[in-house]
Amino acid sequence: AEHAVGLMLGCLKRVPEAHAAMKAGQAQDRGALMGRELRGRVVGLVGCGHVGSRVAEIVRAAFGCEVLACDPFVDAETLAARGASKVEMTELLARADVVSLHCPLTPATRGLIGRAQFAAMKKGVVFVTTARGSIHDEEALLEALEAGHVASAGLDVWEVEPPPPSHPLLH
């Protein structure tokens, strides 16, 4: 859970870009590398079991985030007790500033997040996954990033692990 929140912060604060710019000697303009706050954002959790619940707790308590959750196995009352509002996937994708995956890889979740889901996300969304590879379509994510629809992605899981150094999402 802390790792997922760390990825959210890294993406929002543009830590990888700032680090790369400093190493390349291109960090003269601090304003060009300014990030965004997590505080007060809407965080959407796809799956709200043990890890998702802890993410909800952290982002609500530490950052004052509104938490939405889509989990077919957890009822609205239980999600409310975990600090999240139960919503359907379409609402979560449309409203969330950060979408974070916390579901298992099953036949039902394989390819759950593809082109249509990335397109349905709010422009400028941050996408984070610490769940399992193959839940999101890596090619569709790359397209959404290149188009500027998805602002950044914090990935801890890959379809093939570890990803080859030439993987386009690493660049």
Backbone hydrogen bonds in HBPLUS format (Angstrom, degrees):
<---DONOR---> <-ACCEPTOR-->    atom                        ^
c    i                          cat <-CA-CA->   ^        H-A-AA   ^      H-
h    n   atom  resd res      DA  || num        DHA   H-A  angle D-A-AA Bond
n    s   type  num  typ     dist DA aas  dist angle  dist       angle   num
A0005-VAL N   A0001-ALA O   3.03 MM   4  6.36 161.9  2.06 152.1 156.6     1
A0006-GLY N   A0002-GLU O   2.79 MM   4  5.97 151.2  1.87 143.1 152.2     2
A0007-LEU N   A0003-HIS O   2.86 MM   4  6.17 149.8  1.95 149.5 157.1     3
A0008-MET N   A0004-ALA O   2.98 MM   4  6.31 152.1  2.06 145.2 153.1     4
A0009-LEU N   A0005-VAL O   2.93 MM   4  6.25 164.3  1.96 153.7 156.9     5
A0010-GLY N   A0006-GLY O   2.82 MM   4  6.01 160.8  1.86 148.3 154.4     6
A0011-CYS N   A0007-LEU O   2.92 MM   4  6.05 160.0  1.96 148.5 153.1     7
A0012-LEU N   A0008-MET O   2.88 MM   4  6.08 174.1  1.88 157.4 159.4     8
A0013-LYS N   A0009-LEU O   2.81 MM   4  5.75 161.7  1.84 151.2 156.7     9
A0015-VAL N   A0010-GLY O   2.95 MM   5  5.07 151.8  2.03 145.5 151.9    10
A0014-ARG N   A0011-CYS O   3.17 MM   3  4.99 152.4  2.25  97.9 106.2    11
A0036-ARG N   A0012-LEU O   2.74 MM  24  5.13 158.8  1.78 130.4 136.3    12
A0018-ALA N   A0014-ARG O   3.00 MM   4  6.19 164.1  2.02 157.4 162.3    13
A0019-HIS N   A0015-VAL O   2.95 MM   4  6.07 162.1  1.98 155.3 160.1    14
A0020-ALA N   A0016-PRO O   2.95 MM   4  6.14 166.9  1.97 150.6 154.2    15
A0021-ALA N   A0017-GLU O   2.87 MM   4  6.03 159.8  1.91 149.1 155.1    16
A0022-MET N   A0018-ALA O   2.95 MM   4  6.12 155.8  2.01 146.6 152.9    17
A0023-LYS N   A0019-HIS O   2.96 MM   4  6.24 163.9  1.99 153.8 158.0    18
A0024-ALA N   A0020-ALA O   2.97 MM   4  6.14 143.9  2.10 143.8 153.7    19
A0026-GLN N   A0021-ALA O   2.71 MM   5  4.79 162.3  1.74 156.8 153.0    20
A0025-GLY N   A0022-MET O   3.09 MM   3  5.06 158.4  2.14 102.5 109.2    21
A0032-ALA N   A0029-ASP O   3.09 MM   3  5.56 141.3  2.25 109.5 119.3    22
A0033-LEU N   A0030-ARG O   2.98 MM   3  5.45 155.8  2.04 113.2 121.0    23
A0034-MET N   A0031-GLY O   3.39 MM   3  5.24 171.5  2.40 103.8 104.5    24
A0041-ARG N   A0038-LEU O   3.05 MM   3  5.64 160.1  2.09 145.4 143.9    25
A0040-GLY N   A0063-PHE O   2.92 MM  23  6.35 148.2  2.02 155.9 165.5    26
A0066-GLU N   A0041-ARG O   3.09 MM  25  6.46 147.4  2.20 145.8 155.1    27
A0097-ASP N   A0042-VAL O   2.76 MM  55  5.23 151.0  1.84 137.1 146.4    28
A0098-VAL N   A0042-VAL O   3.19 MM  56  6.57 147.2  2.31 156.8 160.6    29
A0043-VAL N   A0066-GLU O   2.86 MM  23  6.22 164.7  1.88 170.6 173.5    30
A0068-LEU N   A0043-VAL O   2.89 MM  25  6.21 163.4  1.92 154.3 159.5    31
A0044-GLY N   A0098-VAL O   2.73 MM  54  6.02 175.2  1.73 170.8 172.1    32
A0100-SER N   A0044-GLY O   2.83 MM  56  6.13 166.7  1.85 173.2 177.1    33
A0045-LEU N   A0068-LEU O   2.77 MM  23  6.11 167.0  1.79 153.9 156.9    34
A0070-CYS N   A0045-LEU O   2.96 MM  25  6.38 157.7  2.01 165.7 170.6    35
A0046-VAL N   A0100-SER O   2.98 MM  54  6.25 165.3  2.00 152.8 156.8    36
A0102-HIS N   A0046-VAL O   2.76 MM  56  5.66 163.2  1.79 152.7 149.9    37
A0047-GLY N   A0070-CYS O   2.95 MM  23  5.94 136.5  2.15 135.5 148.2    38
A0053-SER N   A0049-GLY O   2.86 MM   4  5.73 153.5  1.93 143.7 151.3    39
A0054-ARG N   A0050-HIS O   3.20 MM   4  6.43 152.2  2.28 141.5 148.5    40
A0054-ARG N   A0051-VAL O   3.07 MM   3  5.16 116.1  2.49  97.7 113.0    41
A0055-VAL N   A0051-VAL O   2.90 MM   4  6.25 155.9  1.96 155.5 162.9    42
A0056-ALA N   A0052-GLY O   2.90 MM   4  6.15 162.8  1.92 150.6 155.1    43
A0057-GLU N   A0053-SER O   2.98 MM   4  6.25 157.5  2.03 145.1 151.0    44
A0058-ILE N   A0054-ARG O   2.97 MM   4  6.22 162.7  2.00 151.2 155.0    45
A0059-VAL N   A0055-VAL O   2.92 MM   4  6.15 177.1  1.93 166.8 165.8    46
A0060-ARG N   A0056-ALA O   3.02 MM   4  5.99 152.3  2.10 146.8 154.2    47
A0061-ALA N   A0057-GLU O   2.97 MM   4  5.94 167.6  1.98 148.6 152.5    48
A0062-ALA N   A0058-ILE O   2.84 MM   4  5.65 161.9  1.88 151.8 157.7    49
A0063-PHE N   A0059-VAL O   3.20 MM   4  5.07 137.6  2.39 109.8 120.8    50
A0065-CYS N   A0059-VAL O   3.05 MM   6  5.54 172.7  2.06 134.7 134.0    51
A0064-GLY N   A0060-ARG O   3.00 MM   4  4.55 133.9  2.22 118.3 122.7    52
A0085-SER N   A0067-VAL O   2.91 MM  18  6.32 160.0  1.95 146.5 150.4    53
A0069-ALA N   A0085-SER O   2.86 MM  16  5.90 157.0  1.91 154.8 151.1    54
A0087-VAL N   A0069-ALA O   2.95 MM  18  5.92 159.8  1.99 152.0 154.0    55
A0074-VAL N   A0071-ASP O   3.31 MM   3  5.65 173.3  2.31 115.6 117.5    56
A0079-LEU N   A0075-ASP O   2.96 MM   4  6.26 163.1  1.99 156.5 162.0    57
A0080-ALA N   A0076-ALA O   2.86 MM   4  6.03 155.1  1.93 147.0 153.9    58
A0081-ALA N   A0077-GLU O   3.05 MM   4  6.34 151.6  2.14 143.8 151.1    59
A0082-ARG N   A0078-THR O   3.04 MM   4  6.34 131.4  2.28 138.1 151.7    60
A0082-ARG N   A0079-LEU O   2.95 MM   3  4.87 128.9  2.22  93.8 108.6    61
A0084-ALA N   A0079-LEU O   2.88 MM   5  5.20 168.0  1.89 140.6 139.3    62
A0083-GLY N   A0080-ALA O   3.01 MM   3  4.99 159.3  2.06 102.7 108.4    63
A0092-LEU N   A0088-GLU O   3.07 MM   4  6.36 166.2  2.09 157.6 162.0    64
A0093-LEU N   A0089-MET O   2.92 MM   4  6.09 172.0  1.93 160.8 161.7    65
A0094-ALA N   A0090-THR O   3.13 MM   4  6.22 153.8  2.20 140.1 147.2    66
A0095-ARG N   A0091-GLU O   2.96 MM   4  6.02 149.5  2.05 153.2 160.1    67
A0096-ALA N   A0092-LEU O   2.99 MM   4  5.69 159.3  2.03 155.0 158.1    68
A0126-VAL N   A0097-ASP O   3.00 MM  29  6.41 153.0  2.08 142.3 150.3    69
A0099-VAL N   A0126-VAL O   2.87 MM  27  6.31 159.9  1.91 165.0 171.9    70
A0128-VAL N   A0099-VAL O   2.82 MM  29  6.13 163.4  1.85 164.7 166.6    71
A0101-LEU N   A0128-VAL O   2.95 MM  27  6.46 153.7  2.02 149.9 155.6    72
A0109-THR N   A0106-THR O   3.06 MM   3  5.15 132.6  2.29 101.0 113.7    73
A0110-ARG N   A0106-THR O   2.92 MM   4  5.96 136.3  2.11 158.5 168.3    74
A0112-LEU N   A0109-THR O   2.95 MM   3  4.86 150.1  2.05 133.5 125.5    75
A0111-GLY N   A0134-SER O   2.78 MM  23  5.92 157.9  1.83 147.4 155.1    76
A0113-ILE N   A0135-ILE O   3.02 MM  22  6.30 172.1  2.02 153.8 155.7    77
A0137-ASP N   A0113-ILE O   2.82 MM  24  6.21 150.9  1.91 171.4 170.3    78
A0118-PHE N   A0114-GLY O   2.90 MM   4  6.15 165.1  1.92 164.4 169.1    79
A0119-ALA N   A0115-ARG O   2.91 MM   4  6.07 160.1  1.95 152.1 158.0    80
A0120-ALA N   A0116-ALA O   2.99 MM   4  6.16 135.0  2.20 135.9 147.9    81
A0121-MET N   A0118-PHE O   3.17 MM   3  5.25 149.0  2.27 100.0 109.2    82
A0125-VAL N   A0122-LYS O   3.13 MM   3  5.59 139.3  2.30 144.9 140.9    83
A0124-GLY N   A0149-HIS O   2.72 MM  25  5.61 161.6  1.76 146.2 152.8    84
A0151-ALA N   A0125-VAL O   2.83 MM  26  5.59 142.6  1.97 144.2 156.4    85
A0127-PHE N   A0152-SER O   3.01 MM  25  6.42 165.7  2.03 155.7 157.9    86
A0154-GLY N   A0127-PHE O   2.81 MM  27  6.31 152.3  1.89 151.2 160.7    87
A0129-THR N   A0154-GLY O   3.01 MM  25  6.47 157.4  2.06 168.8 170.2    88
A0156-ASP N   A0129-THR O   3.01 MM  27  6.15 153.4  2.08 172.2 179.2    89
A0141-LEU N   A0137-ASP O   2.96 MM   4  6.23 153.9  2.03 151.3 159.3    90
A0142-LEU N   A0138-GLU O   2.95 MM   4  6.18 161.0  1.99 148.2 152.9    91
A0143-GLU N   A0139-GLU O   3.02 MM   4  6.30 160.4  2.06 148.3 153.2    92
A0144-ALA N   A0140-ALA O   2.99 MM   4  6.22 157.4  2.04 146.5 152.6    93
A0145-LEU N   A0141-LEU O   2.87 MM   4  6.12 152.9  1.94 154.1 161.8    94
A0146-GLU N   A0142-LEU O   2.86 MM   4  6.06 167.6  1.87 155.7 159.1    95
A0147-ALA N   A0143-GLU O   2.92 MM   4  6.04 146.5  2.03 144.3 153.3    96
A0149-HIS N   A0144-ALA O   3.02 MM   5  5.30 126.1  2.32 159.6 166.7    97
A0150-VAL N   A0144-ALA O   3.15 MM   6  5.39 171.8  2.16 117.2 119.5    98
A0148-GLY N   A0145-LEU O   2.99 MM   3  5.08 147.1  2.10 101.0 111.4    99
A0167-HIS N   A0164-PRO O   2.86 MM   3  5.43 167.7  1.88 127.7 129.3   100
A0170-LEU N   A0167-HIS O   2.98 MM   3  5.60 156.1  2.04 119.2 126.7   101
A0171-HIS N   A0168-PRO O   3.07 MM   3  5.33 158.2  2.12 107.6 114.4   102
